[in-house]
Amino acid sequence: MGTLDSMATPHDTPRRPDTLTLEVVELIGEVVARFHADYEEAAAERALTGAQAKLLSLLSLEPLPMRKLARKLRCEPSNVTGIVDRLEARGLVERRPDPGDRRVKVAGATEEGRRVARGLRESLRFAREPLAGLSEGERVALRDALRTMLGD
C-alpha cells in the first residue's frame, strides 16, 4: 500500500506558475491599473465618481432593478440607491416601474445619461490607442483569448 504522498494526484498540489504565466499576470495587472486610472480620469472630467460612471455605463445598455445593479457593482443595494439618487438629480438616470413587476423599480439612463456614457467610453485613451496599433487579426486573437479567460 502506498504512502499518502505517493497517492496524491497532480490536482492536490498547486503547481508553481511558469515564467511566461507570471509575466502575463503582471501585464494583465498593469493593463487593469492603467485602464482604471484612465476611466477615473474620464469620469472626473464629467464630474462623476468612478462608481457613478460605472453605474451610468451599465444603465446606458439597459434599465436594471436596483438589486441587480448592486450585484453587478458588488456593493450593497443602499449604496446603489445613493449613487442613483445623485445621477437622477443630475438628470442622467431615472427610476420607473418594472414592466414585468410594477412593485419593482428599475433605473435607466436618460437620453442625456446615454450621451454622457457614450462620451465616457469614447474618451478612454488607454484602451483605444494601443489597440489601434494592433492589426485586426491581433485584436481578434486578443478578444478571443480574453473571452476564453473569462469563460465566455
N, CA, C and O atoms as a GROMACS GRO file, in nm:
protein
  608
    1MET      N    1   0.085  -0.116   0.000
    1MET     CA    2   0.000   0.000   0.000
    1MET      C    3   0.090   0.123   0.000
    1MET      O    4   0.189   0.126   0.073
    2GLY      N    5   0.058   0.226  -0.081
    2GLY     CA    6   0.141   0.345  -0.094
    2GLY      C    7   0.121   0.441   0.021
    2GLY      O    8   0.023   0.432   0.095
    3THR      N    9   0.215   0.531   0.035
    3THR     CA   10   0.202   0.636   0.136
    3THR      C   11   0.104   0.740   0.084
    3THR      O   12   0.069   0.741  -0.034
    4LEU      N   13   0.063   0.827   0.174
    4LEU     CA   14  -0.027   0.933   0.134
    4LEU      C   15   0.036   1.019   0.025
    4LEU      O   16  -0.032   1.064  -0.067
    5ASP      N   17   0.167   1.042   0.036
    5ASP     CA   18   0.234   1.125  -0.064
    5ASP      C   19   0.230   1.060  -0.201
    5ASP      O   20   0.209   1.129  -0.301
    6SER      N   21   0.250   0.929  -0.207
    6SER     CA   22   0.252   0.864  -0.337
    6SER      C   23   0.113   0.852  -0.396
    6SER      O   24   0.098   0.827  -0.516
    7MET      N   25   0.008   0.869  -0.313
    7MET     CA   26  -0.129   0.858  -0.361
    7MET      C   27  -0.184   0.994  -0.405
    7MET      O   28  -0.294   1.002  -0.461
    8ALA      N   29  -0.111   1.099  -0.380
    8ALA     CA   30  -0.158   1.233  -0.417
    8ALA      C   31  -0.166   1.246  -0.569
    8ALA      O   32  -0.081   1.194  -0.642
    9THR      N   33  -0.267   1.314  -0.615
    9THR     CA   34  -0.282   1.338  -0.758
    9THR      C   35  -0.222   1.474  -0.792
    9THR      O   36  -0.200   1.556  -0.703
   10PRO      N   37  -0.196   1.498  -0.918
   10PRO     CA   38  -0.139   1.628  -0.957
   10PRO      C   39  -0.229   1.745  -0.918
   10PRO      O   40  -0.180   1.857  -0.903
   11HIS      N   41  -0.359   1.721  -0.900
   11HIS     CA   42  -0.452   1.828  -0.866
   11HIS      C   43  -0.446   1.865  -0.718
   11HIS      O   44  -0.498   1.969  -0.678
   12ASP      N   45  -0.382   1.780  -0.636
   12ASP     CA   46  -0.376   1.806  -0.493
   12ASP      C   47  -0.274   1.914  -0.458
   12ASP      O   48  -0.292   1.988  -0.362
   13THR      N   49  -0.167   1.922  -0.535
   13THR     CA   50  -0.061   2.017  -0.505
   13THR      C   51  -0.059   2.125  -0.611
   13THR      O   52  -0.046   2.096  -0.730
   14PRO      N   53  -0.073   2.251  -0.568
   14PRO     CA   54  -0.070   2.357  -0.668
   14PRO      C   55   0.068   2.366  -0.732
   14PRO      O   56   0.170   2.364  -0.663
   15ARG      N   57   0.069   2.377  -0.864
   15ARG     CA   58   0.196   2.392  -0.937
   15ARG      C   59   0.236   2.537  -0.934
   15ARG      O   60   0.152   2.627  -0.938
   16ARG      N   61   0.365   2.560  -0.928
   16ARG     CA   62   0.415   2.697  -0.938
   16ARG      C   63   0.397   2.742  -1.083
   16ARG      O   64   0.429   2.668  -1.176
   17PRO      N   65   0.346   2.862  -1.102
   17PRO     CA   66   0.330   2.911  -1.239
   17PRO      C   67   0.465   2.926  -1.308
   17PRO      O   68   0.566   2.960  -1.246
   18ASP      N   69   0.466   2.902  -1.437
   18ASP     CA   70   0.589   2.918  -1.515
   18ASP      C   71   0.616   3.067  -1.536
   18ASP      O   72   0.531   3.151  -1.509
   19THR      N   73   0.734   3.098  -1.584
   19THR     CA   74   0.777   3.237  -1.602
   19THR      C   75   0.685   3.314  -1.697
   19THR      O   76   0.652   3.429  -1.671
   20LEU      N   77   0.643   3.250  -1.806
   20LEU     CA   78   0.555   3.317  -1.902
   20LEU      C   79   0.421   3.353  -1.837
   20LEU      O   80   0.371   3.464  -1.853
   21THR      N   81   0.364   3.258  -1.762
   21THR     CA   82   0.237   3.284  -1.695
   21THR      C   83   0.251   3.400  -1.597
   21THR      O   84   0.164   3.487  -1.590
   22LEU      N   85   0.360   3.401  -1.520
   22LEU     CA   86   0.382   3.511  -1.426
   22LEU      C   87   0.393   3.645  -1.498
   22LEU      O   88   0.340   3.746  -1.451
   23GLU      N   89   0.461   3.647  -1.612
   23GLU     CA   90   0.475   3.770  -1.688
   23GLU      C   91   0.338   3.817  -1.740
   23GLU      O   92   0.306   3.936  -1.734
   24VAL      N   93   0.257   3.724  -1.789
   24VAL     CA   94   0.124   3.759  -1.839
   24VAL      C   95   0.038   3.815  -1.725
   24VAL      O   96  -0.033   3.913  -1.744
   25VAL      N   97   0.045   3.752  -1.609
   25VAL     CA   98  -0.031   3.800  -1.493
   25VAL      C   99   0.011   3.944  -1.459
   25VAL      O  100  -0.075   4.028  -1.433
   26GLU      N  101   0.140   3.970  -1.458
   26GLU     CA  102   0.190   4.106  -1.430
   26GLU      C  103   0.141   4.205  -1.535
   26GLU      O  104   0.100   4.316  -1.502
   27LEU      N  105   0.145   4.166  -1.661
   27LEU     CA  106   0.099   4.254  -1.768
   27LEU      C  107  -0.051   4.282  -1.757
   27LEU      O  108  -0.095   4.395  -1.778
   28ILE      N  109  -0.129   4.180  -1.725
   28ILE     CA  110  -0.273   4.200  -1.707
   28ILE      C  111  -0.296   4.299  -1.593
   28ILE      O  112  -0.380   4.388  -1.603
   29GLY      N  113  -0.221   4.284  -1.484
   29GLY     CA  114  -0.234   4.377  -1.372
   29GLY      C  115  -0.203   4.519  -1.413
   29GLY      O  116  -0.272   4.612  -1.372
   30GLU      N  117  -0.099   4.539  -1.494
   30GLU     CA  118  -0.063   4.673  -1.541
   30GLU      C  119  -0.171   4.730  -1.632
   30GLU      O  120  -0.203   4.848  -1.623
   31VAL      N  121  -0.226   4.646  -1.720
   31VAL     CA  122  -0.335   4.691  -1.808
   31VAL      C  123  -0.455   4.734  -1.725
   31VAL      O  124  -0.513   4.839  -1.751
   32VAL      N  125  -0.492   4.655  -1.627
   32VAL     CA  126  -0.606   4.687  -1.541
   32VAL      C  127  -0.581   4.819  -1.468
   32VAL      O  128  -0.670   4.904  -1.462
   33ALA      N  129  -0.462   4.837  -1.412
   33ALA     CA  130  -0.430   4.960  -1.339
   33ALA      C  131  -0.437   5.082  -1.430
   33ALA      O  132  -0.493   5.185  -1.392
   34ARG      N  133  -0.381   5.072  -1.550
   34ARG     CA  134  -0.385   5.185  -1.643
   34ARG      C  135  -0.526   5.214  -1.691
   34ARG      O  136  -0.566   5.330  -1.702
   35PHE      N  137  -0.602   5.108  -1.720
   35PHE     CA  138  -0.741   5.127  -1.763
   35PHE      C  139  -0.820   5.194  -1.652
   35PHE      O  140  -0.897   5.287  -1.678
   36HIS      N  141  -0.802   5.149  -1.529
   36HIS     CA  142  -0.874   5.206  -1.415
   36HIS      C  143  -0.840   5.354  -1.399
   36HIS      O  144  -0.930   5.436  -1.378
   37ALA      N  145  -0.713   5.389  -1.409
   37ALA     CA  146  -0.671   5.529  -1.395
   37ALA      C  147  -0.733   5.614  -1.507
   37ALA      O  148  -0.780   5.725  -1.481
   38ASP      N  149  -0.732   5.564  -1.630
   38ASP     CA  150  -0.790   5.635  -1.743
   38ASP      C  151  -0.941   5.652  -1.723
   38ASP      O  152  -0.996   5.758  -1.752
   39TYR      N  153  -1.007   5.548  -1.674
   39TYR     CA  154  -1.151   5.551  -1.651
   39TYR      C  155  -1.186   5.654  -1.544
   39TYR      O  156  -1.280   5.731  -1.560
   40GLU      N  157  -1.108   5.654  -1.435
   40GLU     CA  158  -1.131   5.751  -1.327
   40GLU      C  159  -1.114   5.894  -1.377
   40GLU      O  160  -1.191   5.982  -1.342
   41GLU      N  161  -1.011   5.916  -1.460
   41GLU     CA  162  -0.986   6.049  -1.516
   41GLU      C  163  -1.101   6.092  -1.607
   41GLU      O  164  -1.148   6.206  -1.599
   42ALA      N  165  -1.146   6.002  -1.693
   42ALA     CA  166  -1.257   6.032  -1.784
   42ALA      C  167  -1.384   6.062  -1.704
   42ALA      O  168  -1.461   6.151  -1.741
   43ALA      N  169  -1.406   5.988  -1.596
   43ALA     CA  170  -1.523   6.012  -1.511
   43ALA      C  171  -1.512   6.150  -1.445
   43ALA      O  172  -1.609   6.226  -1.444
   44ALA      N  173  -1.395   6.181  -1.391
   44ALA     CA  174  -1.375   6.310  -1.323
   44ALA      C  175  -1.397   6.426  -1.419
   44ALA      O  176  -1.448   6.530  -1.378
   45GLU      N  177  -1.358   6.411  -1.545
   45GLU     CA  178  -1.379   6.517  -1.645
   45GLU      C  179  -1.528   6.545  -1.664
   45GLU      O  180  -1.565   6.652  -1.713
   46ARG      N  181  -1.612   6.451  -1.627
   46ARG     CA  182  -1.757   6.467  -1.638
   46ARG      C  183  -1.822   6.487  -1.501
   46ARG      O  184  -1.943   6.474  -1.485
   47ALA      N  185  -1.738   6.520  -1.402
   47ALA     CA  186  -1.783   6.542  -1.264
   47ALA      C  187  -1.855   6.419  -1.208
   47ALA      O  188  -1.955   6.431  -1.137
   48LEU      N  189  -1.803   6.300  -1.241
   48LEU     CA  190  -1.857   6.174  -1.191
   48LEU      C  191  -1.750   6.102  -1.111
   48LEU      O  192  -1.631   6.115  -1.139
   49THR      N  193  -1.792   6.026  -1.012
   49THR     CA  194  -1.700   5.935  -0.946
   49THR      C  195  -1.688   5.811  -1.035
   49THR      O  196  -1.767   5.792  -1.127
   50GLY      N  197  -1.590   5.727  -1.007
   50GLY     CA  198  -1.577   5.603  -1.082
   50GLY      C  199  -1.701   5.516  -1.070
   50GLY      O  200  -1.745   5.456  -1.168
   51ALA      N  201  -1.757   5.507  -0.948
   51ALA     CA  202  -1.877   5.426  -0.925
   51ALA      C  203  -1.996   5.482  -1.003
   51ALA      O  204  -2.074   5.406  -1.060
   52GLN      N  205  -2.011   5.613  -1.004
   52GLN     CA  206  -2.121   5.674  -1.080
   52GLN      C  207  -2.105   5.646  -1.229
   52GLN      O  208  -2.202   5.614  -1.297
   53ALA      N  209  -1.983   5.658  -1.279
   53ALA     CA  210  -1.958   5.634  -1.421
   53ALA      C  211  -1.988   5.489  -1.457
   53ALA      O  212  -2.048   5.461  -1.560
   54LYS      N  213  -1.945   5.396  -1.371
   54LYS     CA  214  -1.969   5.254  -1.400
   54LYS      C  215  -2.119   5.224  -1.400
   54LYS      O  216  -2.169   5.154  -1.488
   55LEU      N  217  -2.190   5.277  -1.301
   55LEU     CA  218  -2.335   5.254  -1.294
   55LEU      C  219  -2.404   5.316  -1.416
   55LEU      O  220  -2.491   5.253  -1.476
   56LEU      N  221  -2.364   5.437  -1.452
   56LEU     CA  222  -2.424   5.502  -1.569
   56LEU      C  223  -2.396   5.421  -1.696
   56LEU      O  224  -2.484   5.406  -1.780
   57SER      N  225  -2.275   5.370  -1.709
   57SER     CA  226  -2.241   5.288  -1.825
   57SER      C  227  -2.327   5.163  -1.832
   57SER      O  228  -2.375   5.125  -1.940
   58LEU      N  229  -2.348   5.098  -1.717
   58LEU     CA  230  -2.435   4.980  -1.714
   58LEU      C  231  -2.577   5.015  -1.756
   58LEU      O  232  -2.639   4.944  -1.835
   59LEU      N  233  -2.628   5.126  -1.701
   59LEU     CA  234  -2.766   5.165  -1.730
   59LEU      C  235  -2.784   5.217  -1.872
   59LEU      O  236  -2.896   5.220  -1.923
   60SER      N  237  -2.675   5.259  -1.936
   60SER     CA  238  -2.687   5.305  -2.074
   60SER      C  239  -2.712   5.187  -2.168
   60SER      O  240  -2.758   5.205  -2.280
   61LEU      N  241  -2.680   5.067  -2.122
   61LEU     CA  242  -2.702   4.947  -2.203
   61LEU      C  243  -2.844   4.894  -2.188
   61LEU      O  244  -2.906   4.850  -2.285
   62GLU      N  245  -2.896   4.900  -2.064
   62GLU     CA  246  -3.032   4.853  -2.038
   62GLU      C  247  -3.075   4.897  -1.898
   62GLU      O  248  -2.991   4.908  -1.808
   63PRO      N  249  -3.204   4.922  -1.879
   63PRO     CA  250  -3.252   4.953  -1.743
   63PRO      C  251  -3.240   4.828  -1.656
   63PRO      O  252  -3.261   4.716  -1.703
   64LEU      N  253  -3.207   4.848  -1.528
   64LEU     CA  254  -3.187   4.736  -1.438
   64LEU      C  255  -3.251   4.764  -1.302
   64LEU      O  256  -3.254   4.879  -1.257
   65PRO      N  257  -3.303   4.659  -1.236
   65PRO     CA  258  -3.350   4.675  -1.099
   65PRO      C  259  -3.233   4.705  -1.006
   65PRO      O  260  -3.119   4.667  -1.034
   66MET      N  261  -3.261   4.773  -0.896
   66MET     CA  262  -3.157   4.814  -0.803
   66MET      C  263  -3.076   4.695  -0.750
   66MET      O  264  -2.954   4.703  -0.739
   67ARG      N  265  -3.142   4.587  -0.718
   67ARG     CA  266  -3.071   4.470  -0.664
   67ARG      C  267  -2.974   4.412  -0.766
   67ARG      O  268  -2.862   4.373  -0.731
   68LYS      N  269  -3.015   4.406  -0.891
   68LYS     CA  270  -2.927   4.354  -0.996
   68LYS      C  271  -2.807   4.448  -1.016
   68LYS      O  272  -2.695   4.403  -1.037
   69LEU      N  273  -2.832   4.578  -1.009
   69LEU     CA  274  -2.722   4.676  -1.016
   69LEU      C  275  -2.622   4.652  -0.903
   69LEU      O  276  -2.501   4.653  -0.924
   70ALA      N  277  -2.674   4.630  -0.783
   70ALA     CA  278  -2.588   4.607  -0.667
   70ALA      C  279  -2.502   4.482  -0.688
   70ALA      O  280  -2.384   4.483  -0.655
   71ARG      N  281  -2.561   4.377  -0.743
   71ARG     CA  282  -2.483   4.254  -0.770
   71ARG      C  283  -2.374   4.282  -0.873
   71ARG      O  284  -2.260   4.240  -0.856
   72LYS      N  285  -2.410   4.352  -0.980
   72LYS     CA  286  -2.312   4.380  -1.086
   72LYS      C  287  -2.198   4.468  -1.035
   72LYS      O  288  -2.084   4.451  -1.076
   73LEU      N  289  -2.230   4.561  -0.946
   73LEU     CA  290  -2.128   4.651  -0.891
   73LEU      C  291  -2.061   4.594  -0.766
   73LEU      O  292  -1.966   4.652  -0.714
   74ARG      N  293  -2.112   4.479  -0.720
   74ARG     CA  294  -2.059   4.414  -0.600
   74ARG      C  295  -2.060   4.508  -0.480
   74ARG      O  296  -1.959   4.527  -0.412
   75CYS      N  297  -2.179   4.566  -0.455
   75CYS     CA  298  -2.194   4.653  -0.338
   75CYS      C  299  -2.334   4.638  -0.281
   75CYS      O  300  -2.419   4.569  -0.338
   76GLU      N  301  -2.357   4.703  -0.170
   76GLU     CA  302  -2.487   4.696  -0.103
   76GLU      C  303  -2.593   4.774  -0.181
   76GLU      O  304  -2.561   4.878  -0.240
   77PRO      N  305  -2.718   4.726  -0.182
   77PRO     CA  306  -2.824   4.800  -0.250
   77PRO      C  307  -2.839   4.944  -0.200
   77PRO      O  308  -2.873   5.033  -0.278
   78SER      N  309  -2.812   4.969  -0.072
   78SER     CA  310  -2.823   5.105  -0.020
   78SER      C  311  -2.720   5.198  -0.085
   78SER      O  312  -2.748   5.316  -0.106
   79ASN      N  313  -2.602   5.145  -0.117
   79ASN     CA  314  -2.501   5.225  -0.187
   79ASN      C  315  -2.548   5.260  -0.328
   79ASN      O  316  -2.529   5.372  -0.375
   80VAL      N  317  -2.610   5.163  -0.394
   80VAL     CA  318  -2.661   5.186  -0.529
   80VAL      C  319  -2.770   5.293  -0.526
   80VAL      O  320  -2.776   5.378  -0.615
   81THR      N  321  -2.855   5.288  -0.424
   81THR     CA  322  -2.961   5.388  -0.412
   81THR      C  323  -2.902   5.528  -0.407
   81THR      O  324  -2.951   5.619  -0.473
   82GLY      N  325  -2.796   5.546  -0.328
   82GLY     CA  326  -2.732   5.676  -0.318
   82GLY      C  327  -2.672   5.722  -0.449
   82GLY      O  328  -2.683   5.839  -0.486
   83ILE      N  329  -2.608   5.630  -0.520
   83ILE     CA  330  -2.547   5.664  -0.650
   83ILE      C  331  -2.656   5.702  -0.750
   83ILE      O  332  -2.643   5.801  -0.822
   84VAL      N  333  -2.763   5.623  -0.753
   84VAL     CA  334  -2.874   5.652  -0.844
   84VAL      C  335  -2.937   5.787  -0.808
   84VAL      O  336  -2.970   5.865  -0.897
   85ASP      N  337  -2.952   5.815  -0.679
   85ASP     CA  338  -3.008   5.944  -0.637
   85ASP      C  339  -2.927   6.060  -0.694
   85ASP      O  340  -2.983   6.155  -0.748
   86ARG      N  341  -2.794   6.051  -0.683
   86ARG     CA  342  -2.708   6.159  -0.731
   86ARG      C  343  -2.715   6.173  -0.884
   86ARG      O  344  -2.717   6.284  -0.937
   87LEU      N  345  -2.718   6.060  -0.954
   87LEU     CA  346  -2.727   6.065  -1.100
   87LEU      C  347  -2.865   6.114  -1.145
   87LEU      O  348  -2.878   6.184  -1.245
   88GLU      N  349  -2.967   6.077  -1.069
   88GLU     CA  350  -3.103   6.121  -1.101
   88GLU      C  351  -3.114   6.273  -1.082
   88GLU      O  352  -3.179   6.341  -1.162
   89ALA      N  353  -3.050   6.327  -0.977
   89ALA     CA  354  -3.053   6.471  -0.951
   89ALA      C  355  -2.987   6.548  -1.066
   89ALA      O  356  -3.021   6.665  -1.089
   90ARG      N  357  -2.894   6.484  -1.136
   90ARG     CA  358  -2.827   6.549  -1.250
   90ARG      C  359  -2.899   6.524  -1.382
   90ARG      O  360  -2.855   6.573  -1.487
   91GLY      N  361  -3.009   6.448  -1.378
   91GLY     CA  362  -3.084   6.422  -1.500
   91GLY      C  363  -3.023   6.316  -1.589
   91GLY      O  364  -3.055   6.308  -1.708
   92LEU      N  365  -2.934   6.233  -1.532
   92LEU     CA  366  -2.867   6.130  -1.611
   92LEU      C  367  -2.935   5.994  -1.601
   92LEU      O  368  -2.918   5.907  -1.687
   93VAL      N  369  -3.013   5.976  -1.495
   93VAL     CA  370  -3.079   5.848  -1.467
   93VAL      C  371  -3.221   5.878  -1.421
   93VAL      O  372  -3.248   5.982  -1.361
   94GLU      N  373  -3.311   5.784  -1.449
   94GLU     CA  374  -3.448   5.795  -1.397
   94GLU      C  375  -3.493   5.659  -1.347
   94GLU      O  376  -3.449   5.555  -1.396
   95ARG      N  377  -3.581   5.663  -1.249
   95ARG     CA  378  -3.642   5.540  -1.198
   95ARG      C  379  -3.780   5.526  -1.260
   95ARG      O  380  -3.851   5.625  -1.281
   96ARG      N  381  -3.818   5.402  -1.287
   96ARG     CA  382  -3.951   5.376  -1.340
   96ARG      C  383  -3.995   5.237  -1.298
   96ARG      O  384  -3.911   5.154  -1.264
   97PRO      N  385  -4.125   5.211  -1.300
   97PRO     CA  386  -4.172   5.076  -1.263
   97PRO      C  387  -4.124   4.973  -1.364
   97PRO      O  388  -4.117   5.000  -1.484
   98ASP      N  389  -4.091   4.855  -1.313
   98ASP     CA  390  -4.052   4.742  -1.399
   98ASP      C  391  -4.177   4.696  -1.473
   98ASP      O  392  -4.278   4.666  -1.409
   99PRO      N  393  -4.172   4.689  -1.607
   99PRO     CA  394  -4.291   4.644  -1.681
   99PRO      C  395  -4.337   4.504  -1.641
   99PRO      O  396  -4.456   4.473  -1.650
  100GLY      N  397  -4.243   4.419  -1.596
  100GLY     CA  398  -4.278   4.282  -1.559
  100GLY      C  399  -4.333   4.270  -1.417
  100GLY      O  400  -4.402   4.173  -1.386
  101ASP      N  401  -4.303   4.367  -1.331
  101ASP     CA  402  -4.348   4.364  -1.192
  101ASP      C  403  -4.353   4.508  -1.142
  101ASP      O  404  -4.251   4.565  -1.105
  102ARG      N  405  -4.472   4.565  -1.142
  102ARG     CA  406  -4.489   4.708  -1.111
  102ARG      C  407  -4.445   4.743  -0.969
  102ARG      O  408  -4.428   4.861  -0.938
  103ARG      N  409  -4.426   4.643  -0.882
  103ARG     CA  410  -4.379   4.671  -0.746
  103ARG      C  411  -4.230   4.701  -0.743
  103ARG      O  412  -4.179   4.761  -0.649
  104VAL      N  413  -4.159   4.660  -0.850
  104VAL     CA  414  -4.014   4.676  -0.857
  104VAL      C  415  -3.981   4.800  -0.939
  104VAL      O  416  -4.040   4.825  -1.044
  105LYS      N  417  -3.885   4.878  -0.889
  105LYS     CA  418  -3.837   4.995  -0.962
  105LYS      C  419  -3.708   4.958  -1.036
  105LYS      O  420  -3.621   4.891  -0.981
  106VAL      N  421  -3.700   5.002  -1.160
  106VAL     CA  422  -3.576   4.986  -1.235
  106VAL      C  423  -3.518   5.125  -1.259
  106VAL      O  424  -3.590   5.224  -1.268
  107ALA      N  425  -3.388   5.130  -1.270
  107ALA     CA  426  -3.320   5.254  -1.303
  107ALA      C  427  -3.274   5.242  -1.448
  107ALA      O  428  -3.229   5.137  -1.492
  108GLY      N  429  -3.286   5.350  -1.519
  108GLY     CA  430  -3.241   5.352  -1.658
  108GLY      C  431  -3.178   5.486  -1.690
  108GLY      O  432  -3.214   5.588  -1.631
  109ALA      N  433  -3.086   5.487  -1.784
  109ALA     CA  434  -3.022   5.611  -1.826
  109ALA      C  435  -3.120   5.693  -1.908
  109ALA      O  436  -3.196   5.639  -1.988
  110THR      N  437  -3.119   5.824  -1.887
  110THR     CA  438  -3.196   5.916  -1.971
  110THR      C  439  -3.118   5.934  -2.102
  110THR      O  440  -3.008   5.881  -2.117
  111GLU      N  441  -3.176   6.006  -2.194
  111GLU     CA  442  -3.105   6.036  -2.320
  111GLU      C  443  -2.973   6.107  -2.290
  111GLU      O  444  -2.870   6.075  -2.349
  112GLU      N  445  -2.976   6.204  -2.198
  112GLU     CA  446  -2.854   6.274  -2.158
  112GLU      C  447  -2.755   6.178  -2.092
  112GLU      O  448  -2.634   6.187  -2.115
  113GLY      N  449  -2.805   6.087  -2.012
  113GLY     CA  450  -2.719   5.987  -1.947
  113GLY      C  451  -2.651   5.897  -2.049
  113GLY      O  452  -2.533   5.865  -2.035
  114ARG      N  453  -2.725   5.857  -2.152
  114ARG     CA  454  -2.665   5.774  -2.258
  114ARG      C  455  -2.559   5.853  -2.335
  114ARG      O  456  -2.456   5.798  -2.374
  115ARG      N  457  -2.584   5.983  -2.356
  115ARG     CA  458  -2.487   6.067  -2.425
  115ARG      C  459  -2.358   6.079  -2.343
  115ARG      O  460  -2.248   6.069  -2.397
  116VAL      N  461  -2.373   6.099  -2.210
  116VAL     CA  462  -2.256   6.110  -2.123
  116VAL      C  463  -2.180   5.977  -2.119
  116VAL      O  464  -2.057   5.976  -2.125
  117ALA      N  465  -2.251   5.866  -2.109
  117ALA     CA  466  -2.187   5.734  -2.106
  117ALA      C  467  -2.112   5.706  -2.236
  117ALA      O  468  -2.002   5.652  -2.234
  118ARG      N  469  -2.172   5.744  -2.349
  118ARG     CA  470  -2.107   5.725  -2.479
  118ARG      C  471  -1.978   5.809  -2.485
  118ARG      O  472  -1.874   5.760  -2.529
  119GLY      N  473  -1.986   5.934  -2.440
  119GLY     CA  474  -1.868   6.020  -2.438
  119GLY      C  475  -1.760   5.964  -2.348
  119GLY      O  476  -1.641   5.974  -2.378
  120LEU      N  477  -1.800   5.906  -2.237
  120LEU     CA  478  -1.706   5.844  -2.144
  120LEU      C  479  -1.631   5.729  -2.212
  120LEU      O  480  -1.508   5.722  -2.207
  121ARG      N  481  -1.706   5.640  -2.277
  121ARG     CA  482  -1.643   5.527  -2.347
  121ARG      C  483  -1.549   5.575  -2.458
  121ARG      O  484  -1.439   5.523  -2.474
  122GLU      N  485  -1.594   5.676  -2.533
  122GLU     CA  486  -1.514   5.724  -2.646
  122GLU      C  487  -1.388   5.797  -2.600
  122GLU      O  488  -1.293   5.808  -2.677
  123SER      N  489  -1.385   5.847  -2.478
  123SER     CA  490  -1.270   5.923  -2.431
  123SER      C  491  -1.162   5.837  -2.366
  123SER      O  492  -1.057   5.889  -2.327
  124LEU      N  493  -1.185   5.709  -2.353
  124LEU     CA  494  -1.087   5.622  -2.287
  124LEU      C  495  -0.968   5.602  -2.379
  124LEU      O  496  -0.968   5.515  -2.467
  125ARG      N  497  -0.866   5.682  -2.359
  125ARG     CA  498  -0.748   5.681  -2.446
  125ARG      C  499  -0.665   5.554  -2.428
  125ARG      O  500  -0.620   5.496  -2.526
  126PHE      N  501  -0.645   5.510  -2.304
  126PHE     CA  502  -0.556   5.396  -2.283
  126PHE      C  503  -0.606   5.273  -2.357
  126PHE      O  504  -0.528   5.202  -2.421
  127ALA      N  505  -0.734   5.247  -2.348
  127ALA     CA  506  -0.788   5.128  -2.412
  127ALA      C  507  -0.785   5.140  -2.564
  127ALA      O  508  -0.759   5.043  -2.635
  128ARG      N  509  -0.810   5.260  -2.615
  128ARG     CA  510  -0.825   5.278  -2.759
  128ARG      C  511  -0.692   5.289  -2.832
  128ARG      O  512  -0.673   5.224  -2.935
  129GLU      N  513  -0.600   5.369  -2.782
  129GLU     CA  514  -0.477   5.397  -2.857
  129GLU      C  515  -0.389   5.274  -2.879
  129GLU      O  516  -0.349   5.249  -2.993
  130PRO      N  517  -0.357   5.196  -2.777
  130PRO     CA  518  -0.274   5.078  -2.804
  130PRO      C  519  -0.344   4.976  -2.894
  130PRO      O  520  -0.280   4.910  -2.976
  131LEU      N  521  -0.477   4.963  -2.878
  131LEU     CA  522  -0.549   4.867  -2.962
  131LEU      C  523  -0.546   4.908  -3.109
  131LEU      O  524  -0.542   4.824  -3.198
  132ALA      N  525  -0.547   5.039  -3.133
  132ALA     CA  526  -0.543   5.087  -3.271
  132ALA      C  527  -0.412   5.048  -3.339
  132ALA      O  528  -0.406   5.039  -3.462
  133GLY      N  529  -0.306   5.026  -3.260
  133GLY     CA  530  -0.177   4.988  -3.315
  133GLY      C  531  -0.168   4.840  -3.349
  133GLY      O  532  -0.070   4.797  -3.411
  134LEU      N  533  -0.267   4.763  -3.310
  134LEU     CA  534  -0.268   4.620  -3.341
  134LEU      C  535  -0.343   4.596  -3.471
  134LEU      O  536  -0.437   4.669  -3.504
  135SER      N  537  -0.302   4.495  -3.543
  135SER     CA  538  -0.376   4.459  -3.665
  135SER      C  539  -0.512   4.401  -3.625
  135SER      O  540  -0.535   4.368  -3.508
  136GLU      N  541  -0.601   4.391  -3.722
  136GLU     CA  542  -0.732   4.332  -3.693
  136GLU      C  543  -0.717   4.189  -3.642
  136GLU      O  544  -0.786   4.148  -3.549
  137GLY      N  545  -0.626   4.113  -3.703
  137GLY     CA  546  -0.602   3.975  -3.660
  137GLY      C  547  -0.553   3.968  -3.516
  137GLY      O  548  -0.594   3.880  -3.440
  138GLU      N  549  -0.465   4.061  -3.478
  138GLU     CA  550  -0.416   4.064  -3.340
  138GLU      C  551  -0.529   4.101  -3.242
  138GLU      O  552  -0.538   4.044  -3.133
  139ARG      N  553  -0.615   4.196  -3.282
  139ARG     CA  554  -0.728   4.234  -3.195
  139ARG      C  555  -0.826   4.118  -3.180
  139ARG      O  556  -0.878   4.094  -3.071
  140VAL      N  557  -0.850   4.045  -3.289
  140VAL     CA  558  -0.940   3.928  -3.284
  140VAL      C  559  -0.879   3.822  -3.192
  140VAL      O  560  -0.949   3.763  -3.109
  141ALA      N  561  -0.748   3.797  -3.206
  141ALA     CA  562  -0.682   3.697  -3.121
  141ALA      C  563  -0.686   3.739  -2.974
  141ALA      O  564  -0.710   3.656  -2.887
  142LEU      N  565  -0.664   3.867  -2.947
  142LEU     CA  566  -0.670   3.917  -2.809
  142LEU      C  567  -0.811   3.903  -2.755
  142LEU      O  568  -0.831   3.855  -2.643
  143ARG      N  569  -0.910   3.945  -2.833
  143ARG     CA  570  -1.050   3.932  -2.791
  143ARG      C  571  -1.084   3.787  -2.759
  143ARG      O  572  -1.145   3.758  -2.656
  144ASP      N  573  -1.045   3.696  -2.847
  144ASP     CA  574  -1.078   3.555  -2.827
  144ASP      C  575  -1.007   3.498  -2.704
  144ASP      O  576  -1.066   3.420  -2.629
  145ALA      N  577  -0.881   3.538  -2.682
  145ALA     CA  578  -0.808   3.492  -2.564
  145ALA      C  579  -0.874   3.545  -2.436
  145ALA      O  580  -0.887   3.472  -2.338
  146LEU      N  581  -0.916   3.672  -2.437
  146LEU     CA  582  -0.982   3.728  -2.319
  146LEU      C  583  -1.117   3.659  -2.294
  146LEU      O  584  -1.152   3.630  -2.180
  147ARG      N  585  -1.191   3.632  -2.401
  147ARG     CA  586  -1.318   3.560  -2.384
  147ARG      C  587  -1.295   3.421  -2.324
  147ARG      O  588  -1.370   3.376  -2.238
  148THR      N  589  -1.190   3.355  -2.371
  148THR     CA  590  -1.158   3.222  -2.318
  148THR      C  591  -1.124   3.233  -2.169
  148THR      O  592  -1.171   3.152  -2.089
  149MET      N  593  -1.043   3.333  -2.133
  149MET     CA  594  -1.006   3.351  -1.992
  149MET      C  595  -1.128   3.377  -1.905
  149MET      O  596  -1.134   3.330  -1.791
  150LEU      N  597  -1.224   3.452  -1.959
  150LEU     CA  598  -1.344   3.487  -1.882
  150LEU      C  599  -1.451   3.378  -1.888
  150LEU      O  600  -1.551   3.386  -1.817
  151GLY      N  601  -1.430   3.278  -1.972
  151GLY     CA  602  -1.526   3.169  -1.981
  151GLY      C  603  -1.648   3.205  -2.064
  151GLY      O  604  -1.752   3.141  -2.051
  152ASP      N  605  -1.635   3.305  -2.150
  152ASP     CA  606  -1.749   3.348  -2.235
  152ASP      C  607  -1.755   3.265  -2.360
  152ASP      O  608  -1.843   3.286  -2.444
   0.00000   0.00000   0.00000
